[in-house]
Every structure is written in C-alpha cells, then in structure tokens.
Amino acid sequence: MCSFSSRGDSLTSISSAPAGWDLHIHPQGWIYFANAELHAVTEEDMRDHEIARCVISYVSSYPLSQLDEHMEILVTSVSTSSDHSLTLVVNHLYHIASYRIEDTKTANVNSVEAYLCECPCCFATFVP
C-alpha cells in the first residue's frame, strides 16, 4: 500500500526525480512533476523515493492506452491503484478535464456540458 506525502511536506529521501519526470513551476507558484511519455502529471514530490514508487505504480495501473495523444492524467494523494474514479483526465487541446476518460476524448468534446475549473498544469474546463 502506498502513502503519499502531498507536495513534499515530510520528505524522507530527497534526490532528483526519476527518469522521465520533469519538475515544473506553475504560474501560481506551486511545483508539479510531469512525464510526457506516460501522459501523467502530479503535485506529489517525485524526488521522494517512496512517493515516486507509489505514483509510478499507480500510473502503471491506469488504462493509459485509452488516452488521446494530447491528454494526460493528474495523479493525486487520493489516487489508488484499485480505484481510478478520482483521477482527473485533462485534454490540453480543448482545455477540458473530467474524471471520465470518455468525456475528454476529442470525439466527444462537443457533446459534454462543461464548467470552469483549474488543473495544476493549465486552466481547464471541468466536465463533471
């Protein structure tokens, strides 16, 4: 079982982020990590070995093959490998986000009702 320590509040073994994970600073000042190959973003501190292990384990359990090329998932401290229902899926091409992959697929964009929301990597419209 994995236990996240959100935003590095209690780091135990700080190093550099694992290969493929890049550190970014959001325009509003917070740090987040992104992996373009895996189509994943997290605010969890990937420099902490245990957190990185948990995030990578979670991402490997997610159905990434269902994402379009301009989509990615947001991995948070509530993400667990047994339940993907709280994973936010972001479509950067259309600036929308939802907890359901099908809502953010390009083919379905015009058929969903949207609400303004913020995701950590951009300002997006949220589809409930």
Secondary structure as the mmCIF struct_conf table of DSSP 4:
data_model
#
loop_
_struct_conf.conf_type_id
_struct_conf.id
_struct_conf.beg_label_comp_id
_struct_conf.beg_label_asym_id
_struct_conf.beg_label_seq_id
_struct_conf.end_label_comp_id
_struct_conf.end_label_asym_id
_struct_conf.end_label_seq_id
HELX_RH_3T_P HELX_RH_3T_P1 SER A 6 GLY A 8
TURN_TY1_P TURN_TY1_P1 ASP A 9 SER A 10
BEND BEND1 THR A 12 SER A 13
STRN STRN1 ILE A 14 ILE A 14
HELX_LH_PP_P HELX_LH_PP_P1 SER A 16 PRO A 18
TURN_TY1_P TURN_TY1_P2 ALA A 19 GLY A 20
STRN STRN2 ASP A 22 ILE A 25
TURN_TY1_P TURN_TY1_P3 PRO A 27 GLN A 28
BEND BEND2 GLY A 29 GLY A 29
STRN STRN3 ILE A 31 ASN A 35
TURN_TY1_P TURN_TY1_P4 ALA A 36 HIS A 39
STRN STRN4 ALA A 40 THR A 42
BEND BEND3 GLU A 43 GLU A 44
TURN_TY1_P TURN_TY1_P5 MET A 46 ARG A 47
STRN STRN5 ASP A 48 ASP A 48
HELX_RH_AL_P HELX_RH_AL_P1 HIS A 49 SER A 61
BEND BEND4 TYR A 62 TYR A 62
HELX_RH_3T_P HELX_RH_3T_P2 LEU A 64 GLN A 66
BEND BEND5 LEU A 67 LEU A 67
TURN_TY1_P TURN_TY1_P6 GLU A 69 HIS A 70
STRN STRN6 MET A 71 VAL A 75
TURN_TY1_P TURN_TY1_P7 SER A 77 VAL A 78
STRN STRN7 THR A 80 THR A 80
TURN_TY1_P TURN_TY1_P8 SER A 81 SER A 82
STRN STRN8 ASP A 83 ASP A 83
TURN_TY1_P TURN_TY1_P9 SER A 85 LEU A 86
STRN STRN9 LEU A 88 ASN A 91
TURN_TY1_P TURN_TY1_P10 HIS A 92 HIS A 95
STRN STRN10 ILE A 96 SER A 98
BEND BEND6 TYR A 99 ARG A 100
HELX_RH_AL_P HELX_RH_AL_P2 ILE A 101 THR A 104
BEND BEND7 LYS A 105 LYS A 105
HELX_RH_3T_P HELX_RH_3T_P3 THR A 106 SER A 111
BEND BEND8 VAL A 112 VAL A 112
STRN STRN11 TYR A 115 CYS A 119
TURN_TY1_P TURN_TY1_P11 PRO A 120 CYS A 121
STRN STRN12 CYS A 122 VAL A 127
#
